[in-house]
């Protein structure tokens, strides 16, 4: 893995992330974030942090890359994008909570990322006579369990993986991708959605700070999604709830019905059944 070089400035519309500046902004005594690294290119930030976790890297290690060549989504799907066109990073966690509550980590990440993007893309829009009439932001919502949507188009994906006693959470968020660069037509980006802010460093800081707040509260309360307010926050952002869905479950099983709830364990309740993993399709 190589460090970001000056050649990264070749595309002025997609400036590089600066490791030193990110460390200065995020790493502090008593804080969650212990190290922030930026590499020019790697196969997978999740895979790299899995190696680091096994070697004893501390909780709060963050790895971001400008280009990910073997990024994976759910069910091993490939996800590729041009260099510096998105935020691609992973974080290493060692949560001291009951094992049956670890399923909340990707949901917590989704809440953190969606709320940070909403806040950082908010702008005041002028009316016909020049008066300000409220904030307008990219309306980011959550699709259970791990996608950020704008409408029905995917803005970002989250992938959480257990590595011994650690959890690695990877995030891939489309920032400056143009329509002709989208890996699939059902995706979108902040640029396509007209976001007034597309600075990746600012977005990364905002997401990590929001994540730290939620994670501290959740872990201090032993991973309780009710007392921490996490379950309520997730349900408010989740557009899967109330929809008719099809869930492709492991083992080629399919479940269809109305998604009525996200239960105490973070499982999606479809009809009278709760599922902890599956590929969800919103049925029109």
Secondary structure, 3 states (H helix, E strand, C coil): CCCCCHHHHHCCCCCCCCHHHHHHHHCCCCCCCCEEEEECCECCHHHHHHHHHHCCCCCCEEEEECCECCCECHHHCECCCCCCCEEEEEEEECCCCCHHHCCHHHHHHHHHHHHHHHHHCCEEEECCCCCEEEEECCCEEEECCCEEEECCEEEEEEEEEEECCEEEEEEEEECCCCHHHCCCCCECCCCCCCCCCCCHHHHHHHHHHHHHHHHHHHHHCCCCCCCCCHHHHHHHHECCCCCEEEEEECCCEEEEEEEEEECCCCCEEECCEEECCCEEEECC
